[in-house]
Amino acid sequence: MSLAFLLKRTHPHILARKLSTSTTPTPPKPLPLPKMGKKKSSTPGEENLLLPTPPSLLAIVDTHTHIASTFEFYRGRYKQGRYMDVHEFVRAMYEGRRVEAVVDVWCEAPVRAFWREFADAAKEEGKWGVMEYWFVMGVHPHEAKLYTDDVEKDILEAMAHPRCVGWGEMGLDYHYDNSPREIQRDVFTRQLRQAVKLKKPLTIHTREAEEDTERILKAEVPREYKIHVHCFTDSPEFAQRLLDHFPNLYIGITGVISYATNDNTSAVIRNMVTSSVPSSVPPTSSSTPPPSPPPSPLRILLETDAPFMVPANLYDDLPAIKGKKLPICHSAMVPWTAKFVADVANQAVEKERKEGDEDGDAKEGPWTPDEVMRVARENAKRVYGV
């Protein structure tokens, strides 16, 4: 994983700084080499961030993005970029591209003080353009070791803001172990208890920590609670156990579903849209009615986790930058993730029909990017009320 990704997860403000740590003397200048022409940049021009026509023209709700980090990374990669102000950047990227609302995520410790500037700007007509700004706040597991009473106090203050719609992201990450696992578990539990006390929806980060994440969630969170398991890449079996136990839990899908190195997320989608896996767990007793299932088997939320994880299928519509990669992701890219989800769902449905599944027909289909966007939009309302 790149250094930029780690910085984004721990100290995203560093991305915009020019780092200089060397103390060695400046070496003498080498003899000039023959001129070979100006070296071409491997970074596509910033005009490509405005994107081609998307696969769906429905309104976009990005349920997990990091606006401050995205803007800082933009300024780091496009030092002569035309947008000097974060609000100007957001308006340019999102207006005319049907970005209706975002859930911005603040997950650093200590809390970045300018969260309030972002949130209060939502009260000023036109500051964020036509986009509705909402946010969640918590402490990422990478920074669990920095969680203190003062940090918690700042988060509790943010919870009272009218634009705050949840607590997170928080959870466990055993892939990097940037914080000791015992501390991660303690801080995760502590945050869950505070969030449940306040009745705030949960934004969960979990990576390679299936057993502990499941155990802690089931111990601390009421079964009917609203939960968003963000950027899911763990096993489909783990996803199904969570979906079965928590009827109001939704799986966050980012552009990483389109990466060749990740099949787990696609497997979760395949399970949802075929009849081989139940959509909810049976009642625990004859006197307990089953939870009302959502109207669609796709219990997903669409998100970007910007500034990273550009959907791979977006490049099919950007032939002019063939061989290059966009340096940042942003919320207007959500429709390409929706298209990939629709493709995976249709392939699963078609396969089940061809195999003549005797247990029943596929749950729905055919799927279109519009239908995936519509379902995810309704799910965002259920979880975050946006």
Buried (B, 14 or more C-beta within 10 A) or exposed (E): EEEBEBBBBBBBEBBBEEEEEEEEEEEEEEEEEEEEEEEEEEBBEBEBBEBEEBBBEBEBBBBBBBBBBBBBBBBBBBEEBEBEEBBEBBBBBBBEBBBBBBBBBBBBBEBBEEBBEBBBBBEEEEBBBEBBBBBBBBBBBBBBBBBEEEBBEBBBBBBEBEBBBBBBBBBBBBEBEBBEBEBBBBBBBBBBEBBBEEEBBBBBBBBBBBEBBBEBBEEBBEEEBBBBBBBBBBBBBBBBBBBBBBBBBBBBBBBBBBBEEEBBBBBBBBBBBBBEBEBBBEEEEEEEEEBEEBEBBBBBBBBBBBBBBBBBBBBEBBEEEEEBEBBBBBBBBBBBBBBBBBBBBBBBBEEBEEEEBEEEEBBBBEBBBBBBBBBBBBBBEBBBEB
